[in-house]
Each structure stands twice: as structure tokens, then as C-alpha cells.
Amino acid sequence: MIRLRNIEKVYRTDTVETLALNSISLTVAKGEFLSVMGPSGCGKSTLLNIMGLLDAPTRGELKISEQKTDHLSDKQLARFRNLKLGFIFQSYHLINDLKVLDNVELPLLYRAATGGERRKLAATALEKVGLSNRVKHFPAQLSGGQKQRVAIARAIAGNPEIILADEPTGNLDSVMGNEILEILLQLNRKEGTTIVMVTHDENMAKKTHRLVRLFDGTQVQ
Amino acid sequence: MLKNYFKIAIAVLRRKKFFTFISLFGISFTLAILIVLAAFIDQVIGNDYPDRKRDRSLYITALEQRMDKPGYHTGSGGPLSFYFLNHFAGGLKTPVKVAIASKMSATNAYVNNKKIKVYLKYTNAAWWEVLENEFLEGKPYTQQQIDNADPVAVITEDAKRAYFGDEPLVVGKYIEADNTRFRVIGVIKNISLLSGMMYGDLYVPYTLSKTDYKYKYYNGDYQGILLAGSKAEVPKMKEEYEQMVARLPVESKDFDKVYSHGDSYFASLMNFGHEDTPGMTYMLTAIGIFVALILLLPTLNLVNINITRIMERSSEIGVRKAFGASSATLVYQFLVENCILTLLGGFIGGILSVVVMKIFNSAHLIANMELSLNFTVLFVALLTCFVFGLLSGVYPAWRMSRLDVVTALKA
């Protein structure tokens, strides 16, 4: 599903060159739930951003669903992300001015879907995360766990093949964190969604299929 | 999708009320000025009473004699003489009628020991045939009355009210102005002051003029309207007039050429320039600069505010990009939001302009001019809003679309 070969990422300023990722080669199979762990600054989020086509590697090859991505234009990348990928962020990144349903509909705005179709898909996604009764609420009216569930619903509304979750439980207490992980596990088991999750929590990582560790930009496990 | 953008636009406006107030104030104030200006220009151009045959008329308002040599320029000009218009313009083959009237001159009329200022115009008989004045009472003077120099007058409603008060019918009564006692033979509907050469209070035969209308000079105190048989004949009429002027000898050795043109109505209003730089050019340049300045200041203000607001929405932009919005889509979103803001400002500006127009009309600052918000003005206003929304939104939208997703998400 996702194949990385000798991926390198170098950040350059006028005076400093930082090697964020050093020759990472990794394959994520279809339907796999992969955890990525490592200390702060080891390159976990950079790796996730590259997998999610939000950032481009300095060197190396990336294939998603057997498609090379290095030659795609900005518009093509956006389309690819819209169809194939879903994102869950540590800080949820919900749009506070929009109600829950409108937030979940967001990825569907950039597809050729009617308003009715969008609402139906969004409602289905909210049902999967158990928030059908909150469609008319604003994010400010929700708890942290509820916000992250809305974020998950948004990520799955368009039925993407791959979900990339960057510390989805990082801002939640252990109870809520476990609830969120459980939702992700259900998605993986029942829908077969491929999930790559960055986490600091060893216990959570153990519940996934595989764990990859990074240290100073290098894969150590 | 538009509904989503609309929701976001309204929510953003609600978020920072002070910024919103500043933006809306700037937009609405600017647009109110532009709408009032558009209404004003519409009155000047659009209000054609009593001149309803503009499409087949040419207006002769000035004649100039000049000498232009390297290092030496001299010139003299102004309105035309009655003689010139009657003899030269009247001798042309193409026009079916030549209306001649003096420029209005202010004079005093006295009634019940009260002094009233009236604007007097001397005209020929064709004046009443070329123009379509609405007679509320009586009729115009005839060629016979002009030839006899009968002291008769056609007055306007306002002049009637000012002189005769509430009297219902005044034809046959006398009005004394400019030391002459005129018998009123007609009362016409008021004419707007902005109608240019048409405006007056008191219209009398040119043969009553105290200046010698028989002067055989080119310049004098008169202006004329050439009326063609049809719109198609106007170019031919213009050509004939130009050729006639080209053949005219100069009146003094100080000059070497005579200039005079039969212009369309609007061009004739701008005739304060000279041959090298016509008045139209000055006027259009002045209007263009004024409108550009009026639009530029709030546009820059709005650009600045928009950039600040965009930076506050970096996270949202990052999320949208992550979930599939291309740069072009985001630019479109932002322009839509900005146009919603400017349309809202335009709506408020429209209300403000109506208030300003009502105050203007009730103050009677310009005689017989009623500003109003008609379809033309509304269309101009909406178009201005739209252009304004685009102008003030393009740069911030472009800046926003260039935001790196990862950086935006970290904001």
C-alpha cells in the first residue's frame, strides 16, 4: 500500500542543514495498522507528512497504492490526498466556525458530490464514531475526546484507503485515548483501512500490528 | 460548496467584530460615495428632459480661433454669436432644424417688493421644435412673434411659483424682469440645472435681446443644436459642419485657423479643453483618478486586514489543503468570502447612499435635480462591489494559497 525507499529529508537554512530522515525504507501493507514511535525530534511527524504527501522528500522514492508521487503537480497531489488519504491530528484541527457535520463534510467538498450525498456520507461517518447526536454542535461545545472523534469521522468520511494519525491521543487522558484507539482498531478490523499512527504510548503501540522505531531520523526497529 | 463558504464567511465576520466593523465601514462609506456619484452622473447623462432627440442632435457650444506656431501660441474663443449660428449653421443642408439659445443670464424680477433671481434665455422659434418641453399651460412663441419682437415669455413652474405664488393659471399675466414687462404665453415643466444649455427660468424671443444679435462676429453669447432628420444622418451633418468651419476665414491676422465642432451631448458638456486636449479627456481622466483613489484607499486597507485574518486561519488552510483543496480552490474560496464581505458592505453603502440622496434632494442644492437609485446606478454599484471584492482579495488569497501545509498546520 505504502512503499518508501531510501527516503531522506534534509531541512536547509542559510547556516544549518538538518537531516530529519536518513535513508528510511519501509513498506506498509494493505490493511496493516502500523505504529511509529521515537523520542521527540526523531522524525516521526516528518515521516508521516511525507507519507501523507504534505511534504516532499529530498531524496528517495515513495509509492502509494502502486503509484509514484514525485511527479505529481500541486493539483494532482491535492486530488490524490482527497481520494486516498485521511488525516487525524493531535490538535484535532477542526474548523471552529463550522458545526460538526460541516467539519466532517470537509473532504467531500473537494469532490464531485452533491450536498445531499455529502451530508449522507458525513452522517454515516459520525455514526461510526458514535457522534450522531452532536451534528449541530460547534467544536467549542465538545470535549477533547469528542473533538477527536469528529476528526476521525472527517478522516473517514470520504472512505480513504489510508489513514495517517499523528499522535491522535496526545491531548487526551488515558480513558479517552483508549476510546479513540479502539475506534481506530475497529476501523482497521472491520473496514480494512490501512492506518499509520505516530504515538508516544508504548501500550497503544503494542495493540497495533507492527511497530517501527525511529531515532535521529533513522529506523532502528 | 458555496453554502459552506458562506457559512465560513459569516462566522469569520462574527469572530473579530472590530475588524469587521473597520472593513465594513471602509467599504460601505466608499461605495456610498461612488453610488451617489453614479446617481449624479446618471442624472446628468440619463435625464434627457426636454432634450429627447439627443441621438440625432449635435451641439455647438464653442468656437475658437487660434494661431499655433513654434514658440508662439495665441487663441480666443467662447460661445458663438447668433449671427454665426443663424447664418452659417443655419445655412447647412443636412440639419432639418437649428435651435439657438443664449447662455442663461441672471437677472432680477420684482414682485410685491420682493426681488427674485431668474435666469433669462433668448431663443429662436426652432428651439421649441427641437426640444420637447412639456407645456403645463399655453404654448411657445412663434416666428411671427419673434420677428415682431413681441415681449412675450415662456416661464418654468418654479418661476411661476416664485413670481405668481399659488395662482393656478398665469398665461396672459405679466412678469417684469430685466426691466422689461413680458406677457406670459406658456408655462413649462421644470428643467434640471444639469441639463446644460437647456436650463433657464424665463425664455424670450432673441429679438428682445439688449445685445446686438445682428453682430457679424463669430463669437457671442449663444449656443446651438443641429437636428438631423435621422440618427443615420448625424455623421453626415457633423462632416458638413466641420467642412463649413474649415472654409471660414479668420477674423484677425492674429489667428490662422478657426475651430468649432458639432459634438454629441456628452462630449459637448466637456468642451472646456482645446483642440490638443479636449475637455472629454480631462474630465474622463479626472473621474478615473478620483474613482481610482476612492477605491484604492479602502482596497489597501482591506488587503491589509485580509492578510492578518488569513494568517489567523493558517490552521484551517492547512487542514483544507491536507484534505484535498488545491491552491486554486482556496483562492476561489477566499475570493468568494471577500466578495460576500464587500457585497454586505455594498448593501450598507446602498442604504447610506439612499439616506445621502434623500438629504441632498430635500436640501435642493441643485435646481430640479432629484438623485435616485435606479437600475443603472444599482448595476454600477454591484459591479463596483464585485471589482472591489476581487481587487482586495486577490493578493491575500494568493498569499494564503502559497502557505506550506506543514507550516500552516503548526500555526
HADDOCK unambig.tbl for C-alpha pairs under 7 A between the chains (distance, minus, plus):
assign (segid A and resid 54 and name CA) (segid B and resid 322 and name CA) 6.72 0.50 0.50
assign (segid A and resid 54 and name CA) (segid B and resid 405 and name CA) 6.21 0.50 0.50
assign (segid A and resid 54 and name CA) (segid B and resid 406 and name CA) 6.50 0.50 0.50
assign (segid A and resid 74 and name CA) (segid B and resid 326 and name CA) 6.76 0.50 0.50
assign (segid A and resid 75 and name CA) (segid B and resid 326 and name CA) 5.28 0.50 0.50
assign (segid A and resid 78 and name CA) (segid B and resid 321 and name CA) 6.84 0.50 0.50
assign (segid A and resid 78 and name CA) (segid B and resid 324 and name CA) 4.27 0.50 0.50
assign (segid A and resid 78 and name CA) (segid B and resid 325 and name CA) 5.94 0.50 0.50
assign (segid A and resid 78 and name CA) (segid B and resid 326 and name CA) 5.53 0.50 0.50
assign (segid A and resid 79 and name CA) (segid B and resid 324 and name CA) 5.47 0.50 0.50
assign (segid A and resid 81 and name CA) (segid B and resid 322 and name CA) 6.92 0.50 0.50
assign (segid A and resid 81 and name CA) (segid B and resid 323 and name CA) 6.23 0.50 0.50
assign (segid A and resid 81 and name CA) (segid B and resid 324 and name CA) 5.57 0.50 0.50
assign (segid A and resid 82 and name CA) (segid B and resid 323 and name CA) 5.19 0.50 0.50
assign (segid A and resid 82 and name CA) (segid B and resid 324 and name CA) 4.26 0.50 0.50
assign (segid A and resid 93 and name CA) (segid B and resid 315 and name CA) 6.70 0.50 0.50
assign (segid A and resid 93 and name CA) (segid B and resid 319 and name CA) 6.79 0.50 0.50
assign (segid A and resid 95 and name CA) (segid B and resid 316 and name CA) 6.12 0.50 0.50
assign (segid A and resid 97 and name CA) (segid B and resid 8 and name CA) 6.30 0.50 0.50
assign (segid A and resid 97 and name CA) (segid B and resid 11 and name CA) 5.51 0.50 0.50
assign (segid A and resid 98 and name CA) (segid B and resid 8 and name CA) 6.81 0.50 0.50
assign (segid A and resid 107 and name CA) (segid B and resid 323 and name CA) 5.19 0.50 0.50
assign (segid A and resid 107 and name CA) (segid B and resid 324 and name CA) 6.49 0.50 0.50
assign (segid A and resid 109 and name CA) (segid B and resid 1 and name CA) 5.98 0.50 0.50
assign (segid A and resid 110 and name CA) (segid B and resid 324 and name CA) 6.20 0.50 0.50
assign (segid A and resid 110 and name CA) (segid B and resid 325 and name CA) 6.16 0.50 0.50
